[in-house]
């Protein structure tokens, strides 16, 4: 494996540990990053102690290297998203607590505050509660995601995508914050303000520069020590 791919393996493992430190994954979840001919993905080993040796290389949909028998069941979901979205360089799949709570609802996750827009203007819920273990199921998730930055998986957590690992993990953080705000607003009996679409358009125009600052905050707050 080239030096660049070896570094990317370390970066995937580091991102996995960062998600665990941030409380965005539990025993389940995975991190992947695109390579020139496939992608790298974390194994089923605990993410809080992931190392480069726990990262599996996938070529033409076939896993190679990494721990034997530790390939995530939902590998086809990552493969389908990379196939459908050439702009996606990384995927972070997790089970943050407020997203998990909202994910049992049939309602779409609303956008109630500006920073929630870093998870994307629209966040859809993929309706199938089964694990995404087949190519057809992966294609279905990719269609639900569409051109968005994140998607809820009904009763089964969520994922966020980005151009790179830090972007995907940052968007996952703000997806969880968006769900937390929605649940706390509802629990407190607060009536959300009615905000017109064109007003949201102006507010979300600032999401790109906000994401730059948020990425750096995410890195400084949760990045683990080097392996």
Secondary structure in CASP SS format (residue, H / E / C, confidence):
PFRMAT SS
TARGET T0000
AUTHOR 0000-0000-0000
METHOD secondary structure of the structure
MODEL  1
X C 1.00
X C 1.00
X H 1.00
X H 1.00
X H 1.00
X H 1.00
X H 1.00
X H 1.00
X H 1.00
X H 1.00
X H 1.00
X H 1.00
X H 1.00
X H 1.00
X H 1.00
X H 1.00
X H 1.00
X H 1.00
X H 1.00
X H 1.00
X H 1.00
X C 1.00
X C 1.00
X C 1.00
X C 1.00
X C 1.00
X C 1.00
X C 1.00
X C 1.00
X E 1.00
X E 1.00
X E 1.00
X E 1.00
X E 1.00
X E 1.00
X C 1.00
X C 1.00
X E 1.00
X E 1.00
X E 1.00
X E 1.00
X E 1.00
X C 1.00
X C 1.00
X C 1.00
X C 1.00
X H 1.00
X H 1.00
X H 1.00
X C 1.00
X C 1.00
X H 1.00
X H 1.00
X H 1.00
X E 1.00
X E 1.00
X E 1.00
X E 1.00
X E 1.00
X C 1.00
X C 1.00
X E 1.00
X E 1.00
X E 1.00
X C 1.00
X C 1.00
X C 1.00
X C 1.00
X C 1.00
X C 1.00
X C 1.00
X C 1.00
X C 1.00
X C 1.00
X H 1.00
X H 1.00
X H 1.00
X H 1.00
X H 1.00
X H 1.00
X H 1.00
X H 1.00
X H 1.00
X H 1.00
X C 1.00
X C 1.00
X C 1.00
X C 1.00
X C 1.00
X E 1.00
X E 1.00
X E 1.00
X E 1.00
X E 1.00
X C 1.00
X C 1.00
X H 1.00
X H 1.00
X H 1.00
X H 1.00
X H 1.00
X H 1.00
X C 1.00
X C 1.00
X C 1.00
X C 1.00
X C 1.00
X C 1.00
X C 1.00
X C 1.00
X C 1.00
X C 1.00
X C 1.00
X H 1.00
X H 1.00
X H 1.00
X H 1.00
X H 1.00
X H 1.00
X C 1.00
X C 1.00
X C 1.00
X C 1.00
X E 1.00
X E 1.00
X E 1.00
X C 1.00
X C 1.00
X C 1.00
X C 1.00
X C 1.00
X C 1.00
X C 1.00
X C 1.00
X H 1.00
X H 1.00
X H 1.00
X H 1.00
X H 1.00
X H 1.00
X H 1.00
X H 1.00
X H 1.00
X H 1.00
X H 1.00
X C 1.00
X C 1.00
X C 1.00
X C 1.00
X E 1.00
X E 1.00
X E 1.00
X E 1.00
X C 1.00
X C 1.00
X C 1.00
X C 1.00
X E 1.00
X E 1.00
X E 1.00
X E 1.00
X E 1.00
X C 1.00
X C 1.00
X H 1.00
X H 1.00
X H 1.00
X H 1.00
X H 1.00
X H 1.00
X H 1.00
X H 1.00
X H 1.00
X H 1.00
X H 1.00
X H 1.00
X H 1.00
X H 1.00
X H 1.00
X H 1.00
X H 1.00
X H 1.00
X H 1.00
X H 1.00
X H 1.00
X H 1.00
X H 1.00
X C 1.00
X C 1.00
X C 1.00
X C 1.00
X C 1.00
X C 1.00
X C 1.00
X C 1.00
X C 1.00
X H 1.00
X H 1.00
X H 1.00
X H 1.00
X H 1.00
X H 1.00
X H 1.00
X H 1.00
X C 1.00
X C 1.00
X H 1.00
X H 1.00
X H 1.00
X H 1.00
X H 1.00
X H 1.00
X H 1.00
X H 1.00
X H 1.00
X H 1.00
X H 1.00
X H 1.00
X H 1.00
X H 1.00
X H 1.00
X H 1.00
X C 1.00
X C 1.00
X C 1.00
X C 1.00
X C 1.00
END
